[in-house]
Amino acid sequence: MGMMRRRAFVQGAAIALALSGTRAPAASAGARIVIAGGGFAGSCCALELRRLNSSLRVLLCDAQPHYFSCPMSNEALVGLRSFGSLTLARAGLSAAGVEYVAARVLAIEAAARRVQLTDGTRIAYDRLVVAPGIRLLSGVPEGYDAEAAWDMPHAWEGGAQARRLGQLLAAVPDGGTVAVCVPAGLMRCPPAPYERASLVAQYLRGHRRGCKILIFDSNNHFPRQDVFSAAWEELYPGMIEWLPPADGGAIIRIDARSRTLYSASGSHKVALACVIPPQAPGALALTSGLSSGHGWCPVEPATFESQLLPGVHVIGDACIAGAMPKSASAARAQARQCALAIVASLAGAAPPPPQLASVCYSHVSATSALAIRAEFSLVDAELRQNPALAGAEAVHEASAAQAQEAEDWYRDIRSACFAA
């Protein structure tokens, strides 16, 4: 990602007491932008809007006073960092002039240009940005419901699920098998299951004897499979086994009580299973008509305005943005482009051409990581990956240097998205 990765979009603001959100700002205060969802995408967009035009009234609506970071959470699972270090407060946003509203957007009343919150309040807007994140589809695999998810945690949304997986991992006995189950289809942070398998292998190698990790994969290949596989062979020989669909990798049913997984190759009893279910956009995208037949939200690539609901922008994991992955860095890039487009529109100008970038870091051990970088530009009305960069930036091996880059990147994105 180069210069894009190192640039801090927003300087870290001094921590201050959060300002209470005002729900009826004066008309003279400027245009009012409402943002639904306070993850990396929504929070970054809020800060960017304030940076670009400090007269804007920016209201960030999210029921959670803190956000739990999924990036770096695999490290917390195995004790390489604390869970507390992944908890991001909203004080930095408030210090930057973003008005935090402690409620979730329940519905969009597009004709009236207002949103309804879970507490019954309605807020009018001049522009609306929706960053609903993902929802995890219940019942897939068969038997995987909320109760089963507590015994076979996905840990794909952070918080209690991540802590639970860490607790269960610590209880795996000598000789135990840990399963990581990967769904088919689009998902948040596609390399993350394989990073998780790597760090679990390191943890078990240091704390247990004779353990094994099975990756049950519903896909025929995975990101940078060559680099991961080489690292596993070097660092954890014979410990990690990847099973594609042809080898029974697609899990079709689970029995959480007996810790048994079922695939075309038969039953597999394990000591611990991390079952990651299929994913779709957050509920607001579905109920408000922002998602299409394939389940995700199509947007205009230069503005991130919805193709299905005019006047509403969708950013982050929920949107379909050409070849861009679903990742925190992609969310950050989309948030900035969306903010630039909104400010331009309010000034009666055209949006700037999108020049977007993303990077995904994956640790294969405590001290070694790989990076997957990409840049995207508008070609024939679609966001396409720059093929020249893809070849030049291809990662051929994991390294300590990239592990340090990951630390630098994480500090930078916390600042850019949360002023933390």
Secondary structure, 3 states (H helix, E strand, C coil): CCHHHHCCCCCCCCCCCCCECCCCCCHHHCCEEEEECCCHHHHHHHHHHHHHCCCCEEEEECCCCEEECCCCHHHHHCCCCCCHHHEEECHHHHHCCCEEECCCEEEEEHHHCEEEECCCCEEECCEEEECCCEEECCCCCECCCHHHHHHCCCCCCCCHHHHHHHHHHHCCCCCCEEEEEECCCCCCCCCHHHHHHHHHHHHHHHHCCCCEEEEEECCCCCCCHHHHHHHHHHHCCCCEEEECHHHCCCEEEEECCCCEEEECCEEEECCEEEECCCEEECHHHHHCCCCCCCCCEEECCCCCEECCCCCEEECCCCEECCCCCCCHHHHHHHHHHHHHHHHHHHCCCCCCCCEEEEEEEEECCCCCEEEEEEEEEEECCEEEECHHHHHHCCCCCCEHHHHHHHHHHHHHHHHHHHCC
